[in-house]
Amino acid sequence: MKKTGAGTPDAYSFTFANTLTNITSGSAIPNHRYAYDSAGNLTNLLSSTATNRFIYSAQNKLVRIEDRGFTNEVLYDSQNRVRRGSGVNI
């Protein structure tokens, strides 16, 4: 799939399971790469400005996001709603 707007067209790559794997904008090299676990959870996002890692519980709930030495813990209430995130430098 390609999107054309102001400037260079963007190209999006997907797997057969319809999960986004790459976004290429302005060059032949992907600008954003995505990786998923066997449950379909996003586990890594790599770009020129960020390297994000997403960690999930055994129940497939997002519990932590790591990005270049910074960690954000995701906390849930008793009804499994996101209560808050707490950023911590590691």
Phi and psi restraints in degrees (range 20) as a CNS / XPLOR table:
assign (resid 1 and name C) (resid 2 and name N)
       (resid 2 and name CA) (resid 2 and name C) 1.0 -130.0 20.0 2
assign (resid 2 and name N) (resid 2 and name CA)
       (resid 2 and name C) (resid 3 and name N) 1.0 144.3 20.0 2
assign (resid 2 and name C) (resid 3 and name N)
       (resid 3 and name CA) (resid 3 and name C) 1.0 -118.4 20.0 2
assign (resid 3 and name N) (resid 3 and name CA)
       (resid 3 and name C) (resid 4 and name N) 1.0 131.6 20.0 2
assign (resid 3 and name C) (resid 4 and name N)
       (resid 4 and name CA) (resid 4 and name C) 1.0 -117.3 20.0 2
assign (resid 4 and name N) (resid 4 and name CA)
       (resid 4 and name C) (resid 5 and name N) 1.0 128.7 20.0 2
assign (resid 4 and name C) (resid 5 and name N)
       (resid 5 and name CA) (resid 5 and name C) 1.0 -140.7 20.0 2
assign (resid 5 and name N) (resid 5 and name CA)
       (resid 5 and name C) (resid 6 and name N) 1.0 -144.6 20.0 2
assign (resid 5 and name C) (resid 6 and name N)
       (resid 6 and name CA) (resid 6 and name C) 1.0 -71.0 20.0 2
assign (resid 6 and name N) (resid 6 and name CA)
       (resid 6 and name C) (resid 7 and name N) 1.0 120.5 20.0 2
assign (resid 6 and name C) (resid 7 and name N)
       (resid 7 and name CA) (resid 7 and name C) 1.0 98.0 20.0 2
assign (resid 7 and name N) (resid 7 and name CA)
       (resid 7 and name C) (resid 8 and name N) 1.0 -148.3 20.0 2
assign (resid 7 and name C) (resid 8 and name N)
       (resid 8 and name CA) (resid 8 and name C) 1.0 -78.3 20.0 2
assign (resid 8 and name N) (resid 8 and name CA)
       (resid 8 and name C) (resid 9 and name N) 1.0 140.3 20.0 2
assign (resid 8 and name C) (resid 9 and name N)
       (resid 9 and name CA) (resid 9 and name C) 1.0 -66.4 20.0 2
assign (resid 9 and name N) (resid 9 and name CA)
       (resid 9 and name C) (resid 10 and name N) 1.0 147.2 20.0 2
assign (resid 9 and name C) (resid 10 and name N)
       (resid 10 and name CA) (resid 10 and name C) 1.0 -97.0 20.0 2
assign (resid 10 and name N) (resid 10 and name CA)
       (resid 10 and name C) (resid 11 and name N) 1.0 145.2 20.0 2
assign (resid 10 and name C) (resid 11 and name N)
       (resid 11 and name CA) (resid 11 and name C) 1.0 -118.6 20.0 2
assign (resid 11 and name N) (resid 11 and name CA)
       (resid 11 and name C) (resid 12 and name N) 1.0 136.3 20.0 2
assign (resid 11 and name C) (resid 12 and name N)
       (resid 12 and name CA) (resid 12 and name C) 1.0 -116.9 20.0 2
assign (resid 12 and name N) (resid 12 and name CA)
       (resid 12 and name C) (resid 13 and name N) 1.0 132.9 20.0 2
assign (resid 12 and name C) (resid 13 and name N)
       (resid 13 and name CA) (resid 13 and name C) 1.0 -112.5 20.0 2
assign (resid 13 and name N) (resid 13 and name CA)
       (resid 13 and name C) (resid 14 and name N) 1.0 139.0 20.0 2
assign (resid 13 and name C) (resid 14 and name N)
       (resid 14 and name CA) (resid 14 and name C) 1.0 -129.6 20.0 2
assign (resid 14 and name N) (resid 14 and name CA)
       (resid 14 and name C) (resid 15 and name N) 1.0 156.0 20.0 2
assign (resid 14 and name C) (resid 15 and name N)
       (resid 15 and name CA) (resid 15 and name C) 1.0 -83.2 20.0 2
assign (resid 15 and name N) (resid 15 and name CA)
       (resid 15 and name C) (resid 16 and name N) 1.0 175.9 20.0 2
assign (resid 15 and name C) (resid 16 and name N)
       (resid 16 and name CA) (resid 16 and name C) 1.0 -65.9 20.0 2
assign (resid 16 and name N) (resid 16 and name CA)
       (resid 16 and name C) (resid 17 and name N) 1.0 -23.4 20.0 2
assign (resid 16 and name C) (resid 17 and name N)
       (resid 17 and name CA) (resid 17 and name C) 1.0 -83.5 20.0 2
assign (resid 17 and name N) (resid 17 and name CA)
       (resid 17 and name C) (resid 18 and name N) 1.0 5.9 20.0 2
assign (resid 17 and name C) (resid 18 and name N)
       (resid 18 and name CA) (resid 18 and name C) 1.0 69.2 20.0 2
assign (resid 18 and name N) (resid 18 and name CA)
       (resid 18 and name C) (resid 19 and name N) 1.0 33.6 20.0 2
assign (resid 18 and name C) (resid 19 and name N)
       (resid 19 and name CA) (resid 19 and name C) 1.0 -103.7 20.0 2
assign (resid 19 and name N) (resid 19 and name CA)
       (resid 19 and name C) (resid 20 and name N) 1.0 139.0 20.0 2
assign (resid 19 and name C) (resid 20 and name N)
       (resid 20 and name CA) (resid 20 and name C) 1.0 -68.2 20.0 2
assign (resid 20 and name N) (resid 20 and name CA)
       (resid 20 and name C) (resid 21 and name N) 1.0 130.9 20.0 2
assign (resid 20 and name C) (resid 21 and name N)
       (resid 21 and name CA) (resid 21 and name C) 1.0 -116.1 20.0 2
assign (resid 21 and name N) (resid 21 and name CA)
       (resid 21 and name C) (resid 22 and name N) 1.0 -31.8 20.0 2
assign (resid 21 and name C) (resid 22 and name N)
       (resid 22 and name CA) (resid 22 and name C) 1.0 -147.9 20.0 2
assign (resid 22 and name N) (resid 22 and name CA)
       (resid 22 and name C) (resid 23 and name N) 1.0 147.9 20.0 2
assign (resid 22 and name C) (resid 23 and name N)
       (resid 23 and name CA) (resid 23 and name C) 1.0 -125.8 20.0 2
assign (resid 23 and name N) (resid 23 and name CA)
       (resid 23 and name C) (resid 24 and name N) 1.0 125.4 20.0 2
assign (resid 23 and name C) (resid 24 and name N)
       (resid 24 and name CA) (resid 24 and name C) 1.0 -115.8 20.0 2
assign (resid 24 and name N) (resid 24 and name CA)
       (resid 24 and name C) (resid 25 and name N) 1.0 127.0 20.0 2
assign (resid 24 and name C) (resid 25 and name N)
       (resid 25 and name CA) (resid 25 and name C) 1.0 -136.5 20.0 2
assign (resid 25 and name N) (resid 25 and name CA)
       (resid 25 and name C) (resid 26 and name N) 1.0 111.0 20.0 2
assign (resid 25 and name C) (resid 26 and name N)
       (resid 26 and name CA) (resid 26 and name C) 1.0 87.2 20.0 2
assign (resid 26 and name N) (resid 26 and name CA)
       (resid 26 and name C) (resid 27 and name N) 1.0 -3.4 20.0 2
assign (resid 26 and name C) (resid 27 and name N)
       (resid 27 and name CA) (resid 27 and name C) 1.0 -157.0 20.0 2
assign (resid 27 and name N) (resid 27 and name CA)
       (resid 27 and name C) (resid 28 and name N) 1.0 176.5 20.0 2
assign (resid 27 and name C) (resid 28 and name N)
       (resid 28 and name CA) (resid 28 and name C) 1.0 -82.3 20.0 2
assign (resid 28 and name N) (resid 28 and name CA)
       (resid 28 and name C) (resid 29 and name N) 1.0 -11.3 20.0 2
assign (resid 28 and name C) (resid 29 and name N)
       (resid 29 and name CA) (resid 29 and name C) 1.0 -92.9 20.0 2
assign (resid 29 and name N) (resid 29 and name CA)
       (resid 29 and name C) (resid 30 and name N) 1.0 128.8 20.0 2
assign (resid 29 and name C) (resid 30 and name N)
       (resid 30 and name CA) (resid 30 and name C) 1.0 -59.1 20.0 2
assign (resid 30 and name N) (resid 30 and name CA)
       (resid 30 and name C) (resid 31 and name N) 1.0 135.4 20.0 2
assign (resid 30 and name C) (resid 31 and name N)
       (resid 31 and name CA) (resid 31 and name C) 1.0 -86.7 20.0 2
assign (resid 31 and name N) (resid 31 and name CA)
       (resid 31 and name C) (resid 32 and name N) 1.0 -26.2 20.0 2
assign (resid 31 and name C) (resid 32 and name N)
       (resid 32 and name CA) (resid 32 and name C) 1.0 -135.5 20.0 2
assign (resid 32 and name N) (resid 32 and name CA)
       (resid 32 and name C) (resid 33 and name N) 1.0 132.9 20.0 2
assign (resid 32 and name C) (resid 33 and name N)
       (resid 33 and name CA) (resid 33 and name C) 1.0 -123.9 20.0 2
assign (resid 33 and name N) (resid 33 and name CA)
       (resid 33 and name C) (resid 34 and name N) 1.0 139.6 20.0 2
assign (resid 33 and name C) (resid 34 and name N)
       (resid 34 and name CA) (resid 34 and name C) 1.0 -122.9 20.0 2
assign (resid 34 and name N) (resid 34 and name CA)
       (resid 34 and name C) (resid 35 and name N) 1.0 142.4 20.0 2
assign (resid 34 and name C) (resid 35 and name N)
       (resid 35 and name CA) (resid 35 and name C) 1.0 -131.3 20.0 2
assign (resid 35 and name N) (resid 35 and name CA)
       (resid 35 and name C) (resid 36 and name N) 1.0 148.6 20.0 2
assign (resid 35 and name C) (resid 36 and name N)
       (resid 36 and name CA) (resid 36 and name C) 1.0 -131.1 20.0 2
assign (resid 36 and name N) (resid 36 and name CA)
       (resid 36 and name C) (resid 37 and name N) 1.0 154.0 20.0 2
assign (resid 36 and name C) (resid 37 and name N)
       (resid 37 and name CA) (resid 37 and name C) 1.0 -88.4 20.0 2
assign (resid 37 and name N) (resid 37 and name CA)
       (resid 37 and name C) (resid 38 and name N) 1.0 -178.6 20.0 2
assign (resid 37 and name C) (resid 38 and name N)
       (resid 38 and name CA) (resid 38 and name C) 1.0 -67.3 20.0 2
assign (resid 38 and name N) (resid 38 and name CA)
       (resid 38 and name C) (resid 39 and name N) 1.0 -17.6 20.0 2
assign (resid 38 and name C) (resid 39 and name N)
       (resid 39 and name CA) (resid 39 and name C) 1.0 -88.5 20.0 2
assign (resid 39 and name N) (resid 39 and name CA)
       (resid 39 and name C) (resid 40 and name N) 1.0 -2.6 20.0 2
assign (resid 39 and name C) (resid 40 and name N)
       (resid 40 and name CA) (resid 40 and name C) 1.0 89.4 20.0 2
assign (resid 40 and name N) (resid 40 and name CA)
       (resid 40 and name C) (resid 41 and name N) 1.0 7.6 20.0 2
assign (resid 40 and name C) (resid 41 and name N)
       (resid 41 and name CA) (resid 41 and name C) 1.0 -78.2 20.0 2
assign (resid 41 and name N) (resid 41 and name CA)
       (resid 41 and name C) (resid 42 and name N) 1.0 136.9 20.0 2
assign (resid 41 and name C) (resid 42 and name N)
       (resid 42 and name CA) (resid 42 and name C) 1.0 -65.1 20.0 2
assign (resid 42 and name N) (resid 42 and name CA)
       (resid 42 and name C) (resid 43 and name N) 1.0 122.9 20.0 2
assign (resid 42 and name C) (resid 43 and name N)
       (resid 43 and name CA) (resid 43 and name C) 1.0 -109.7 20.0 2
assign (resid 43 and name N) (resid 43 and name CA)
       (resid 43 and name C) (resid 44 and name N) 1.0 -29.1 20.0 2
assign (resid 43 and name C) (resid 44 and name N)
       (resid 44 and name CA) (resid 44 and name C) 1.0 -144.8 20.0 2
assign (resid 44 and name N) (resid 44 and name CA)
       (resid 44 and name C) (resid 45 and name N) 1.0 141.4 20.0 2
assign (resid 44 and name C) (resid 45 and name N)
       (resid 45 and name CA) (resid 45 and name C) 1.0 -131.2 20.0 2
assign (resid 45 and name N) (resid 45 and name CA)
       (resid 45 and name C) (resid 46 and name N) 1.0 115.6 20.0 2
assign (resid 45 and name C) (resid 46 and name N)
       (resid 46 and name CA) (resid 46 and name C) 1.0 -112.8 20.0 2
assign (resid 46 and name N) (resid 46 and name CA)
       (resid 46 and name C) (resid 47 and name N) 1.0 129.7 20.0 2
assign (resid 46 and name C) (resid 47 and name N)
       (resid 47 and name CA) (resid 47 and name C) 1.0 -143.6 20.0 2
assign (resid 47 and name N) (resid 47 and name CA)
       (resid 47 and name C) (resid 48 and name N) 1.0 179.5 20.0 2
assign (resid 47 and name C) (resid 48 and name N)
       (resid 48 and name CA) (resid 48 and name C) 1.0 -70.2 20.0 2
assign (resid 48 and name N) (resid 48 and name CA)
       (resid 48 and name C) (resid 49 and name N) 1.0 -18.4 20.0 2
assign (resid 48 and name C) (resid 49 and name N)
       (resid 49 and name CA) (resid 49 and name C) 1.0 -115.1 20.0 2
assign (resid 49 and name N) (resid 49 and name CA)
       (resid 49 and name C) (resid 50 and name N) 1.0 -8.4 20.0 2
assign (resid 49 and name C) (resid 50 and name N)
       (resid 50 and name CA) (resid 50 and name C) 1.0 -149.9 20.0 2
assign (resid 50 and name N) (resid 50 and name CA)
       (resid 50 and name C) (resid 51 and name N) 1.0 150.0 20.0 2
assign (resid 50 and name C) (resid 51 and name N)
       (resid 51 and name CA) (resid 51 and name C) 1.0 -131.6 20.0 2
assign (resid 51 and name N) (resid 51 and name CA)
       (resid 51 and name C) (resid 52 and name N) 1.0 93.3 20.0 2
assign (resid 51 and name C) (resid 52 and name N)
       (resid 52 and name CA) (resid 52 and name C) 1.0 -98.1 20.0 2
assign (resid 52 and name N) (resid 52 and name CA)
       (resid 52 and name C) (resid 53 and name N) 1.0 137.9 20.0 2
assign (resid 52 and name C) (resid 53 and name N)
       (resid 53 and name CA) (resid 53 and name C) 1.0 -121.6 20.0 2
assign (resid 53 and name N) (resid 53 and name CA)
       (resid 53 and name C) (resid 54 and name N) 1.0 130.8 20.0 2
assign (resid 53 and name C) (resid 54 and name N)
       (resid 54 and name CA) (resid 54 and name C) 1.0 -112.1 20.0 2
assign (resid 54 and name N) (resid 54 and name CA)
       (resid 54 and name C) (resid 55 and name N) 1.0 126.3 20.0 2
assign (resid 54 and name C) (resid 55 and name N)
       (resid 55 and name CA) (resid 55 and name C) 1.0 -113.8 20.0 2
assign (resid 55 and name N) (resid 55 and name CA)
       (resid 55 and name C) (resid 56 and name N) 1.0 135.9 20.0 2
assign (resid 55 and name C) (resid 56 and name N)
       (resid 56 and name CA) (resid 56 and name C) 1.0 -119.4 20.0 2
assign (resid 56 and name N) (resid 56 and name CA)
       (resid 56 and name C) (resid 57 and name N) 1.0 154.6 20.0 2
assign (resid 56 and name C) (resid 57 and name N)
       (resid 57 and name CA) (resid 57 and name C) 1.0 -80.3 20.0 2
assign (resid 57 and name N) (resid 57 and name CA)
       (resid 57 and name C) (resid 58 and name N) 1.0 175.6 20.0 2
assign (resid 57 and name C) (resid 58 and name N)
       (resid 58 and name CA) (resid 58 and name C) 1.0 -63.7 20.0 2
assign (resid 58 and name N) (resid 58 and name CA)
       (resid 58 and name C) (resid 59 and name N) 1.0 -19.7 20.0 2
assign (resid 58 and name C) (resid 59 and name N)
       (resid 59 and name CA) (resid 59 and name C) 1.0 -92.4 20.0 2
assign (resid 59 and name N) (resid 59 and name CA)
       (resid 59 and name C) (resid 60 and name N) 1.0 11.9 20.0 2
assign (resid 59 and name C) (resid 60 and name N)
       (resid 60 and name CA) (resid 60 and name C) 1.0 64.7 20.0 2
assign (resid 60 and name N) (resid 60 and name CA)
       (resid 60 and name C) (resid 61 and name N) 1.0 29.2 20.0 2
assign (resid 60 and name C) (resid 61 and name N)
       (resid 61 and name CA) (resid 61 and name C) 1.0 -96.9 20.0 2
assign (resid 61 and name N) (resid 61 and name CA)
       (resid 61 and name C) (resid 62 and name N) 1.0 134.9 20.0 2
assign (resid 61 and name C) (resid 62 and name N)
       (resid 62 and name CA) (resid 62 and name C) 1.0 -63.8 20.0 2
assign (resid 62 and name N) (resid 62 and name CA)
       (resid 62 and name C) (resid 63 and name N) 1.0 124.8 20.0 2
assign (resid 62 and name C) (resid 63 and name N)
       (resid 63 and name CA) (resid 63 and name C) 1.0 -117.9 20.0 2
assign (resid 63 and name N) (resid 63 and name CA)
       (resid 63 and name C) (resid 64 and name N) 1.0 -21.4 20.0 2
assign (resid 63 and name C) (resid 64 and name N)
       (resid 64 and name CA) (resid 64 and name C) 1.0 -156.3 20.0 2
assign (resid 64 and name N) (resid 64 and name CA)
       (resid 64 and name C) (resid 65 and name N) 1.0 143.7 20.0 2
assign (resid 64 and name C) (resid 65 and name N)
       (resid 65 and name CA) (resid 65 and name C) 1.0 -123.9 20.0 2
assign (resid 65 and name N) (resid 65 and name CA)
       (resid 65 and name C) (resid 66 and name N) 1.0 126.8 20.0 2
assign (resid 65 and name C) (resid 66 and name N)
       (resid 66 and name CA) (resid 66 and name C) 1.0 -115.4 20.0 2
assign (resid 66 and name N) (resid 66 and name CA)
       (resid 66 and name C) (resid 67 and name N) 1.0 137.1 20.0 2
assign (resid 66 and name C) (resid 67 and name N)
       (resid 67 and name CA) (resid 67 and name C) 1.0 -149.7 20.0 2
assign (resid 67 and name N) (resid 67 and name CA)
       (resid 67 and name C) (resid 68 and name N) 1.0 105.1 20.0 2
assign (resid 67 and name C) (resid 68 and name N)
       (resid 68 and name CA) (resid 68 and name C) 1.0 46.3 20.0 2
assign (resid 68 and name N) (resid 68 and name CA)
       (resid 68 and name C) (resid 69 and name N) 1.0 57.5 20.0 2
assign (resid 68 and name C) (resid 69 and name N)
       (resid 69 and name CA) (resid 69 and name C) 1.0 85.4 20.0 2
assign (resid 69 and name N) (resid 69 and name CA)
       (resid 69 and name C) (resid 70 and name N) 1.0 3.1 20.0 2
assign (resid 69 and name C) (resid 70 and name N)
       (resid 70 and name CA) (resid 70 and name C) 1.0 -119.3 20.0 2
assign (resid 70 and name N) (resid 70 and name CA)
       (resid 70 and name C) (resid 71 and name N) 1.0 133.5 20.0 2
assign (resid 70 and name C) (resid 71 and name N)
       (resid 71 and name CA) (resid 71 and name C) 1.0 -120.8 20.0 2
assign (resid 71 and name N) (resid 71 and name CA)
       (resid 71 and name C) (resid 72 and name N) 1.0 136.7 20.0 2
assign (resid 71 and name C) (resid 72 and name N)
       (resid 72 and name CA) (resid 72 and name C) 1.0 -119.9 20.0 2
assign (resid 72 and name N) (resid 72 and name CA)
       (resid 72 and name C) (resid 73 and name N) 1.0 114.2 20.0 2
assign (resid 72 and name C) (resid 73 and name N)
       (resid 73 and name CA) (resid 73 and name C) 1.0 -84.8 20.0 2
assign (resid 73 and name N) (resid 73 and name CA)
       (resid 73 and name C) (resid 74 and name N) 1.0 136.1 20.0 2
assign (resid 73 and name C) (resid 74 and name N)
       (resid 74 and name CA) (resid 74 and name C) 1.0 -105.3 20.0 2
assign (resid 74 and name N) (resid 74 and name CA)
       (resid 74 and name C) (resid 75 and name N) 1.0 122.5 20.0 2
assign (resid 74 and name C) (resid 75 and name N)
       (resid 75 and name CA) (resid 75 and name C) 1.0 -111.3 20.0 2
assign (resid 75 and name N) (resid 75 and name CA)
       (resid 75 and name C) (resid 76 and name N) 1.0 146.0 20.0 2
assign (resid 75 and name C) (resid 76 and name N)
       (resid 76 and name CA) (resid 76 and name C) 1.0 -119.4 20.0 2
assign (resid 76 and name N) (resid 76 and name CA)
       (resid 76 and name C) (resid 77 and name N) 1.0 152.9 20.0 2
assign (resid 76 and name C) (resid 77 and name N)
       (resid 77 and name CA) (resid 77 and name C) 1.0 -89.9 20.0 2
assign (resid 77 and name N) (resid 77 and name CA)
       (resid 77 and name C) (resid 78 and name N) 1.0 -175.7 20.0 2
assign (resid 77 and name C) (resid 78 and name N)
       (resid 78 and name CA) (resid 78 and name C) 1.0 -66.7 20.0 2
assign (resid 78 and name N) (resid 78 and name CA)
       (resid 78 and name C) (resid 79 and name N) 1.0 -14.4 20.0 2
assign (resid 78 and name C) (resid 79 and name N)
       (resid 79 and name CA) (resid 79 and name C) 1.0 -102.9 20.0 2
assign (resid 79 and name N) (resid 79 and name CA)
       (resid 79 and name C) (resid 80 and name N) 1.0 17.3 20.0 2
assign (resid 79 and name C) (resid 80 and name N)
       (resid 80 and name CA) (resid 80 and name C) 1.0 62.9 20.0 2
assign (resid 80 and name N) (resid 80 and name CA)
       (resid 80 and name C) (resid 81 and name N) 1.0 27.9 20.0 2
assign (resid 80 and name C) (resid 81 and name N)
       (resid 81 and name CA) (resid 81 and name C) 1.0 -95.7 20.0 2
assign (resid 81 and name N) (resid 81 and name CA)
       (resid 81 and name C) (resid 82 and name N) 1.0 146.6 20.0 2
assign (resid 81 and name C) (resid 82 and name N)
       (resid 82 and name CA) (resid 82 and name C) 1.0 -64.2 20.0 2
assign (resid 82 and name N) (resid 82 and name CA)
       (resid 82 and name C) (resid 83 and name N) 1.0 122.1 20.0 2
assign (resid 82 and name C) (resid 83 and name N)
       (resid 83 and name CA) (resid 83 and name C) 1.0 -88.0 20.0 2
assign (resid 83 and name N) (resid 83 and name CA)
       (resid 83 and name C) (resid 84 and name N) 1.0 -51.2 20.0 2
assign (resid 83 and name C) (resid 84 and name N)
       (resid 84 and name CA) (resid 84 and name C) 1.0 -169.8 20.0 2
assign (resid 84 and name N) (resid 84 and name CA)
       (resid 84 and name C) (resid 85 and name N) 1.0 164.4 20.0 2
assign (resid 84 and name C) (resid 85 and name N)
       (resid 85 and name CA) (resid 85 and name C) 1.0 -115.6 20.0 2
assign (resid 85 and name N) (resid 85 and name CA)
       (resid 85 and name C) (resid 86 and name N) 1.0 142.4 20.0 2
assign (resid 85 and name C) (resid 86 and name N)
       (resid 86 and name CA) (resid 86 and name C) 1.0 -121.8 20.0 2
assign (resid 86 and name N) (resid 86 and name CA)
       (resid 86 and name C) (resid 87 and name N) 1.0 114.8 20.0 2
assign (resid 86 and name C) (resid 87 and name N)
       (resid 87 and name CA) (resid 87 and name C) 1.0 -80.1 20.0 2
assign (resid 87 and name N) (resid 87 and name CA)
       (resid 87 and name C) (resid 88 and name N) 1.0 133.2 20.0 2
assign (resid 87 and name C) (resid 88 and name N)
       (resid 88 and name CA) (resid 88 and name C) 1.0 -138.0 20.0 2
assign (resid 88 and name N) (resid 88 and name CA)
       (resid 88 and name C) (resid 89 and name N) 1.0 130.2 20.0 2
assign (resid 88 and name C) (resid 89 and name N)
       (resid 89 and name CA) (resid 89 and name C) 1.0 -75.6 20.0 2
assign (resid 89 and name N) (resid 89 and name CA)
       (resid 89 and name C) (resid 90 and name N) 1.0 135.7 20.0 2
